[in-house]
Amino acid sequence: MTASPTVLDSSTVLLVGTSEWISRFAATLETRTEATVRSARTEADAFDIFRNQSVDCFVSEHALDGTTGLELLREIRAETTVLPVILGTDSGSEAIASEAIRAGVTEYVALTESTEQMVAELLDRTERAIRSARRAATRRERARQFDAIFNDSRTATWVLDPEGSLVRVNRTAREMVDEDVETVVGEPFWTLPWWSQSNETETEVRQVVEKALDGTFGNVVVPQPSHIANPRVIELSVRPVEDERGDLASVVVEGVDITERVDLEQDLRRSEELHRVTLNNMTDTVLITDEAGEYTYVCPNVHFIFGYTAAEIRERGTIDGLLGEDLFDRDELAEEGVLKNIECTATDKAGREHTLLVNVREVSIQDGTLLFSCRDITKRKQREEALATLHETARDFLYAETHQEIAQHVVGNTLGVLGLDASAVYLFDVDTNDLRPAAHSRAMRTLNGPLPTVHADGETLPSYSFVEDEVLFLDDVHETDRLENRATDLRSSAYIPLGNHGVFVAGSTRVGVFDDVTRELADLLAVTAVAALDRVTRESRLRDQDRTLQEQNEQLTALNRINETIREIDQALVQAETRAEIDHTVCERLTADDRLRFAWIGSIDPTTDTVEPRAWAGTERGYLDSQSFAVGAEDTEPAGRTAATGEVTLVTNVAADLRDEPWRKDALSRDYLSVLSIPLVYNDLVHGVLTVYAPTRDAFDDTSKAVLGELGETIASALSAIERKNALLTTSMTRVEFAVDDPSFVLSRLAREANCTLSYQGGVQQSSEGSYVFVTVEDASVEAVADAASQLVAIDDVRQISADAEGGVLRLRLTQPFLALELADHGAIFREATADPSNTTLVVDSPDSIDVRTITQLVRETFSTVELRSKQTLDQSIERDLYSKFLEKLTERQFEVIQTAYYSGFFESPRESTGEEVAETLGISPPAFSKHVRTVQRKLFATLFEGRDLPAATSAGGVK
């Protein structure tokens, strides 16, 4: 068994010795209890601790260095006999046990059992020993206390057994008789020489003792026998004493000498006539009764307070009916002799309530034993209570935080301050220019009916008081023309404006209740309320300002943290070389501080219709393995919902709807309390889903949601850039051919409108005005096609580049994004497009670094009907390398010039367009056109020849 926590946990145990069982016991005490453990290896160490520290129990082994546990026990017993000492040995004998018992050991333990049993036994015996020692100490302390009380020189004390016979008597009682007290021990208390000389006294003592034997406290006043020298009057108090089981253990009788008090009472009787004369001339009312409360004297001026004659007072019965029951404690009065300034209330003959201050004194005047002097303090009390209530109201106002609370306090304290139970407070609504009832007492509703909203136009009493800022005290409200409710039972009414805040109304069914004091108190109450209302208004404004500033600071702090994180991410994105590096960098930067607990990026797998994690950072704890992240379901994880909708998904409180969505339980167990899932989309192409988890509720406000949403676009853009870069570096391409049936496609629609065949074979320029596309026209007049194109809303501008008998080239400026640009953003090349009145075919080259399914998805999302016709792999390592190097050397303007010149037939032989004509098309001068052409040619030749071995020059000076 383990020790009780109330004993061992608050004890200090000293362990003496070096045996293994000592060490085990020490470890057990420290692990199973909260006891303070002290250790000593030798007898000297043990005694040093014993003399300098408080110890509740010794536990020692028998064999000590240079001595034995028995010697240590004897030395301890020489110091104290009450300290528990436990002696343990693993090689004990009956002789050692006998010696230990004779030496005063508390417990002797022979360690012959297993270790666990031994420890349990030691723990149990230690607990019992300490508990027993504390009980003995308690008994000794109680005995000392009883002896101190018993031997009080001021009180005679007798102790009786449960039969009422004398057992013990203190010195004070012994000195009260001449006889040898030892001869009367064992005799019934009432037969003892202290009071047995009078039969009447003996009977009274016997009765009070028998009451105590029945368990009832009692007291009696008895005179000592006359044959005793200097006889005294003794007041005996007899009380029963019960044991722990509730049985009568003894009876204690205490005697107090009240001789002086009795002499005083006799003196009072002798001066009774003088007292009567004095009482008749006092302004206070004096009453004298016996112990039963029956009147023995009624002051003639009793009608001043109570309205009754002396005869009527006597007819009302005992004084309890006049001043109330339990006015004072009879035992306290017996002890004190007089009780002063007892406050009570009494009702006079007319039914009015008075507040009285009553003094009660023990007397002995004829048959009267109690004297009551009554002073009427009703008016003083009413004023004091009103001011005290007003003070409490003012203090309540200090803690009120709203106008409504203050209105409630005003109404709640009107009765205490003004003595009027009908009250109400109207508060002004600045938005509607109305006085609205904010609080009212029950009596106001009963007497006046429901309080309506009052327009602040000065027509009604509350409105007039508020608008004119005028205090109205009306003795009879029915006499005024502005009374709106003629059916009201109110007569006296007060209307007091509360500054700019409203009006305070108070009233009574009686006419003319407003005296000077009431008016003053009403004004004080209103002024106090106005000050409180002003304070609340100021504090409310300050709180609103503080709240706004705090919210703004918190938003700015959070926004700064987010912006700082985003700047770090942006810098990392610029430096990233691979898709995986972007993914991991984003997750790690987002979880670098304590604001976000976990972040991960997943890809949408169309085959399983799930979001598959590809990078994560933070506190994951198996969360990604616990979820399937299915796409689409409403109760699925936020990442699945974002993947399905393409929109940001925000969960502000994960703990909500815990039973309806299983993922919330797993998130909550990892302290994910709010979640934000962001689609990684750039140019309508989904690169995955970013999901972040915060350890607090409502961690993402609108600002952080918007900023992180923009971050998703930035990440998707960076992923697209990586794809484009990888596309430029790859040497293997997949060429995909699509058949498109979409009447909204600009080339398909133009081919139908012009009844021709249009071909796009690369070449598109993006400007602030739109996208420029070069198309070849076949089987129709270029002019006719240009006219048809100018009629289409999707085409802003048409420019004829070249023309011949069979067709030509047009440059179209499109109002909507062109597919080639969207494909380029993802590293794919819109190789060609052919459209005739009935069919449209697209050819797209996709690098191996890009999933063909991504390109197919983009094409399908762009057109209504798409058919994949063919797919083949191409190796364009040399060609693509030279093409990439060449494009890197060109500016956008140079590329536009050379592209326009090419489609204009400038490089044909003979030329289909002159340099001047091309320059005019481009809106530049001919020399500028020539300069651009020569520059592009030089860069093209440099791309072809630089880094290659060239034949030696044949001219004298060499070739440069």
PyMOL commands that set and color helices and strands:
alter all, ss='L'
color gray80, all
select helices_A, chain A and resi 8-10+20-32+43-52+69-79+94-103+115-150+171-174+181-183+189-191+199-213+259-270+272-280+300-306+310-315+320-323+330-336+378-399+403-418+442-448+461-468+477-479+516-575+579-590+623-626+638-645+662-669+702-729+746-754+782-790+819-825+852-862+877-889+892-903+915-922+926-945
alter helices_A, ss='H'
color red, helices_A
select strands_A, chain A and resi 12-16+36-40+57-61+63-64+67-68+85-89+107-110+156-160+166-169+218-223+233-242+248-257+285-289+295-298+338-347+353-365+368-376+422-429+434-440+454-455+472-474+492-497+502-508+598-605+610-618+649-651+674-682+685-694+732-740+757-760+764-767+770-778+795-803+807-814+829-835+840-847+866-875
alter strands_A, ss='S'
color yellow, strands_A
deselect
rebuild
show_as cartoon
